[in-house]
Amino acid sequence: MKLGIGIGWRPEIAAEVEALTGIDWVEAVAENLCADHLPGSLVRLRERGVTVVPHGVSLGLGGADRPDAGWLASLAARADLLGTPLVTEHIAFVRAGGPLTATPRLEAGHLLPVPRTWDALEVLCENVRIAQDSLPVPLALENIAALISWPDEELTEGQFLAELVERTGVRLLIDVANLHTNHVNRGEDPAKALDELPVEAIAYVHVAGGVEKDGVWHDTHAHPVTAPVLDVLAELRSRVDPPGVLLERDDAFPPGAELAAELETIRGTLRAAAELKTVRGTLRAAAPDSGAGNSRGAGPLAGKPAAPGARDRTAVAQAALLSSLVAGTPAPEGFDHRRLRVQSRALAAKRADVVAKVAPELPRILGDGYRAAFLGYARARPMSGGYRRDALDFAERILISGGLADPVAQRRLTHWWEDRSGPRPPRRTARLVRAARAVLVGK
């Protein structure tokens, strides 16, 4: 399956993506698509022969719970609607707590790293098999970027991925920006990870931008792709010709010309790496046989099985970590407390950013005070539902705690909350009357 060069399709840059030349395929966030109809932009792209791959972000296959059957069915419906050759998700957990730990259910609102242990591998493999059985097309899983490391890990990233592929046959989505992120944040060598993982299982590759602050690399998807990330892409291309390579951009979207230039830089990096690989291959063929074997050595490890209770132990460990990040409980033993604070702030900031997109009326109503108010709310109120629920809870907390000093903003926030928290939206007549009243009193 050859995908070629692609770009992440987002509603904010739909027109720019349609205008790009030389695009073979696009990737769309599965949660942003309806199961029964597509946005007009994707319909037009598909009519031009552009492949569309749905990319999930909320399944949490690395979590202790088994994957949600309802969401798997919905994801399968999206795959059928798109006529896609595969579906992709992440090796991560996104929620914890609940019945397995008899603790409140908590949502991270972000992708968190799975411990590279035999227990976590056992749980992940079972969840992957459940997902594979529920989907009409092959599944590929992405390595994630991480700010924190789990203590007492038993496998490297490459070994973990190799075992996962060996046990499930799942494909891999390798994000070279995430390999660079883990190099900066966790001291992991991208070349070693590439040497250890089964490159023949790669379905496609992500390339994205980020930024370094105070010695921590933030995988923002809101900055241009940097030279170190392109170096990792070249390292990967020196080992294998990936079926597809895709540029991701999720925020601070540049003009279409800048996106086109980044895509051309990616093409140039791949061409140069391929040419260098050819030269090296010619030199090796002319040199005496050194007896060196496959750079990946013996391949996957012996496949040590997890002891009984792997799912329960994983549940306890993930719930303790997530609770410390979003609810302020004591940090689990062995974690770097400074990095946990960085991760905790990053989770709260992402909540604020996503809620502002899901409910853009809130920052308009609250003005410059929105972000500080939301971060204060986030410190005291972990997210237990989706982002829309989070927006409603945030507005409700402001109203309950005394409201706003500005009576106009108070009235607008009250109406916004009432319109969205009821069993059904207000009728059109009620909205018109409310709008007219707002004009008469000065809005």
N, C-alpha and C positions, 0 to 999 in steps of 0.2 A: 504494500500500500504506500504509494508515493504521494505525499501531500504537497511538497514544495515550500515556497516562502509565503508566510501569512502574517496577519495582524489581528490583534484582539479587537473585535467589534464591540463598541459601546454606543449607547444612544446619543451621547454627547458629540461623537465624531462620526455618526453614521454617514453624513454627506461626504465628509473627507475620505472615509474608507471607500465609499462607492466610486469616488473620483480617482483613486490610486490606480496606476497601471502596473501590470505584472504581478498582481496579487492572485495566488492560486487558491487560497482558502482563508477562512476567518474562524475565530473561536468566540463564542458568546457565553456569558455567564448563565448557567442553566436556570438559576433562581430568578433571573430577570426576564425569562420567557414564559409565555402562557403555554399550557399543554395542548391547546386546541387551535391556536392561530399564531402567525408570525408577524412581526413588524414589517411594514412595507419595504424597508430597506433590505432586510434579509430575504424577502421574497424576490426582489429584483436581483440581488446577488446570486441567489440560487438559479434564477432563470438564465443568468450568464454562465452557469456552470461552475460557480464558486462553491466549494465544499464548506459546510458550516458544522463545526464540532461543538457540542454543548460541554461546558466546563463547570462542574459542580464545586461549591465551596462550603456546603453546610451538612454534608452527610456524616462526617466524623467517623470514618471507618477505623481510625486508630483508637476510638473511644472504647470504654469497657462495655457499653450497651451494644446489643445487636442492632444493625441498621434498621431504620424505620421502614416498614413495608409500604406504607402509604407514599412516602417520598420516593422510594425505589420505583413504585408503579408510575408515579408522575414523571420521574426521570426517563423511564422507558417510553412513556408517551411522547416526550419531547424528542427522543431519539428517532422514533417512528415518524414524527411530523417532519423532522429535518432530513430524513433519509441519510443519516450520518454513518460513516464507517466505524466510528468508535465513540465512546463516552469517557470523559476524564474526571478525576477527583484527586484528593490529596491524602498523603500519609500523615494524618494529624488527628487530634481530638479537639472538639469545639464545645463540648459540654461535659458536665460531670455531676456526681451526686445522684439523688433519686433512690429508687427501691434497693439497688444493690448495696448502698451504703447507709440507708435509712437516714439520709440527710437531704436538705432542700436541693432541688435541681438548680444548677447554675449554668448560665450560658457565657462563654468567653467572648463571643462576638468577633472571634479571630481564630486563626489556625495556630494551635499549640503543638510543640514537638512531642512525639511518642518516645518513651524511654527505649533505648536499643537494648532490650533484654529479651531473654527467651520467653518469659511470660507475655510481654507485650507483643512479641512476634506471633505467638500462638493465637492470641485474641485477634490480632489484625488479620491473620490468614483465614480464620473462620469467618470473620466479617466480610472479607473480600470474596470468599466462595459464595456467601449468601447473596452478595451484590451481583456477582457474575451470573448466578442462576436466575436472577430477576431481570436482567437486561437483555435486549434483543441483539446487541452488538458487543464486541470486545470492550474491556475496561482497561484503561491505563491510569497509573497513579503517579502523582508528582511528589518529589522531595521538597520539603518546605524550608524556608529560612527561619532561623531561631535566634533569639536574644539570650536564651538561657540553655544550660546543659543539665541533664539529669545526673545525679551522682551514681556511681557504681554501675555504669553501663557495661554490658558484656560483649557487645559487637561494635565494630566501626560502621559508619553509614554504608560503605560499599558492601560489607559483609551482610548487613541487615537487608539491603535491597536484593542481593544475590539470593539469600535464603527465601525471601518473599517470592521472587520469581520462580525459584526451583519448586516451591511447595504449591503454588497456585497457578502458575502459567500466566500471571497478569503481565501486561505490558508496562513500560515505564515512560513517564513524561519527565525528562530531566531538565530542571531549571538551572542554567549555568549561573544566573545572578544569585540564586540561593546557595549554590556551592561557594561562590565568592563571599556571600554574607556569612556563612558558617566558617569560612577561613578567617575573616576579621574578628568575628564575635566569639568563636569557639576554638580557634587555633587549628582547624582541620585543613589538611592539604587537599585541594581539589584534584590534583593529579593522582594522588593515592586513591581517592574515592573512585575516580574514573578507571583506574587500574583494576579495582576490586569488583566493580559492578558489571553485570552482564550487558555490555553495550549492544549486543545483538537483539536485546529485548526492547530497545528504545523505540517508541512510537513516534515521538517528536520532541522538540526542544523549545523551551521558553528562554527569551532574552529580555531583560528589563533593566531599568535604571534605579538608582538609589542614591543615598548620600551618607557620608560619615560625619557623626557628631560626637565629640568627646570620646573618641576611640571606639564608638559603637556604630556599626553599619546598619542603616535603616533601609529596608527593601520597600521603597515608597511607591514604585511604579509611577512616580510623578516627576522624575528627572530624566535627562538624557542617559543613554547607555554609556557607561564609562569604559576606559581602556582595559582595566583589569577584568571586567566581565567579558569583554571581547577576547581577551587572552584565554579565558577558560573555554569559551566557545571554540577557539582555535585548537586548544588541547583536545577537546572532544572530537573535533573533525579529524585530527591526526590519527584517531583510533578507529573511527567509523563514519560513514556517510549517513547522517540521520535522515529518515524519510521526510521529516518536516521541521522547519524552524519558524518560530512565531515571535513577533515583537509585541510585548504587553505594555499598555499605558492605561492607567485607571484614574488619573487626576492631573490637574494643571495641563490640560491638553494643548499641545502646540498647534500651529497652522499645519495644513496638509503637506506643505512643502518640507517642513521639518520632519514629519513622519516619513515622507518619501526618502529624505536624505539618510535617516537612520536605517531604513530598510536597505538602501544601497550600501551603507557601511557594513551591514550584516552580510550581504551578498559578497562584498569584497573580502571580508574576513574568511568566509567559507572557501572562496576561490584560492586565496593565498595559502590557506592551511592544506587544501587538497593538493596544490602544486608542490608544496614542501614535502608532503607525504609521499608523493610520487618520486621526488628526488631522493629522499631517504630510502625508499624501497629499492631504487636502482643501485644505490651505494651498498645496501645490505646484500643484494643479490650478487654483487661483484666481490664482496668480502668473504674470507674463509668462514665456514660454519663454526660458530662459537658454541653450539650446543644449547643455546638459550631456548627455553620453552615459551609457552604462552605467558604474556605479562601478567595475566590474572592468576597464574599459578594453578593450584589444584581446584579452583572453582569454589562452589558453596561449601560451607562447613559441614560437619558430620550430621547436622540436623538434630541436635539435642532436643528432646521433647520437653515441653513445660510440665511441671508437676501439677497435680490436680489443684484446682482453686485458682488458676491463672487469672480468670476473669474477675474474680472477687478481689484478688490482690491488686490488680491493675486499677479496678474501680476505686479502691481506698487511696492509692497513691495519687491518681489523677484528681480526685475530689479534694485531697489535702492541698495539692498545688494550686488548683484553680481557686479554692477558697482563700488562700493567702494572697492571690493576685487581685481578686475582685471584691473580697469581703473583709480584708484586713486581719484575718486570723494569722497566728504565728506561722512563720515559714517552716516548711518541712526540713528535717535535718539533712545536711549535706549540700544544700543549694547556696549559691552565691547571693547574699542578701542584697548587694548593690544591684546586681543584674535583675533580681526580682523586682526591685523598685522601678528600674527602667522599664521592665515589661509591664508592670502594673500601670504606670503612667501612659505607656503606649496604648494599652487596651482602652483606658478611659478616653484618650484623645481620639482613638478610632471611633468609639461610640458616639462622641460628640460630632465628628465629621459625618458619619453615616446617618445619624438622626437628622442632621441639617439637610441632608439630601432627601431622605424619606419624607420629612415634614418641613419643607422650606419656609412655611409660614412662621415657624417658631423663631428662627433668627431674625426674620423681618419684624415680628412683634416685639421681641426682646432687645433688638438692636445690638449695640456693642457689649451688652451685658450677657448675651446668650452663652458664650463659651464658659466664662467663669461660673455662671449659674449651673450649667450642665455638669461641669467637672465636680462642683461641690455636691450635686445630687448623686453623681456616679460613685463618689467615695463612700456614700452612705447607703446606696441602694444597688446591689448587684443585679445584673440583667438576668431575668428568669424566663423571658419570652423572646420574641423577635424584636427587631428594631421599631416596628410600628407600635407594638405594645410599650416599648421603652419610651417613645415620644409621648404617648398618652400618660404614662406614669409620671414622667418629668413635669408635664404641664399640670397634672393633678397635684403634685407635691408643691408647686409654686402657689397654686390657688389655695390649698389647705393651710400653708404656712404663713399666710398673711397677704398673699397676692402682690400686686405691683403698685408702686406709688402713683404711676400715671393712670388715671381712670380710663382713658381711651384704650391704652394697652391692656389694662385689666379686662375691659369689656371684650376686646378682640380675642384675648386668650380664652376667656370663658366661653364665648361662642364657638371658638375652634374646638375646644375640648368637648362641649356638648354635642356638636355636630358629628364627632367621630367616636364618641364613647357610647352612644345609644345603640339600641338594637338595629336601627336602620337610619340612614341619613335623613335630614329634614326635607320636607317636600319643597318643590320649586317655589311655591307661593310664600312659604315661610322664609326662604332665603331672600326673596325679593323684598319682602317687608323689612327684614333685618337690614338689608343693604340701604334701603331708603331711609330708615331711622338713623343709621350711622351717618349718612350725609347730612341730615337735618341737625344732628347734634355736634357736627364738626369732625366726625370720623376720627 
